[in-house]
Amino acid sequence: ERKLGADAVDFIINRPLSGWQKEILELALPNFRGHVLPGPTEQRVLVNALHLPPPARLNVPHPEAVRLLRERLSRHGPPRKGKRVWVGRPRTRGRLAVNENEIQDYLVSQGFEQIDPASKSVAEQIAFFSDVEVLVALGGAALTNLLFCPDETRVVILSTAFHYHETYTALAGAIGQPCWVCLAGSETRPNPYLIWAVFDQNVRLEDVAVAVDQAVRA
């Protein structure tokens, strides 16, 4: 788009877009035109220029992509003093924290506000995260909201050694956000479908407390 102009670019997709996908594209590319080309993709070659080729275990966002998305989508300003946010995984079937209630009770006692991003539109998430001072979250897609946080937001990520990927620390690193990671043990829970997501985690509250204390004091 930057080199050719928006009118010279066509997007071809192999299925209709979901509501949140449409919302993101309309915010990032107001002149977006998507052409649905349904059917199998076996005879097509798809190239993703800004990510490692799939199936990549470590899907690291390109700093230029991060910069462009923040430029187009984010409405961040300086962090609001005392705005501390906790994001759990209450609606998911995999990678649950078996002691999530214990972690949440502790964080609430430390002045953290619990939020479920899935209950908000993309525009509402952009507005909400625009002034977060400290963000604590279980590792997962909700951490994409780092894109909309201030550069100074301090981030604590809770994950397991088995499922930890550099996706979100790379996102924070590209933005310049200080980041702490708590790696927990994991427990196998039978799940015949989401094979990759059957390892629930048990994040030690003591580790969470140390990371949160450092993030708050930083």
Secondary structure as UniProt FT lines:
FT   TURN            2..4
FT   HELIX           6..8
FT   STRAND          11..13
FT   HELIX           19..28
FT   TURN            30..31
FT   STRAND          34..36
FT   TURN            42..43
FT   TURN            49..50
FT   HELIX           63..73
FT   TURN            81..82
FT   STRAND          84..87
FT   TURN            90..91
FT   TURN            98..99
FT   HELIX           100..109
FT   TURN            110..111
FT   STRAND          112..114
FT   HELIX           117..119
FT   HELIX           122..128
FT   HELIX           129..131
FT   STRAND          134..138
FT   HELIX           141..148
FT   TURN            151..152
FT   STRAND          154..160
FT   TURN            161..163
FT   HELIX           167..175
FT   STRAND          179..188
FT   HELIX           195..197
FT   STRAND          199..202
FT   HELIX           205..217
//
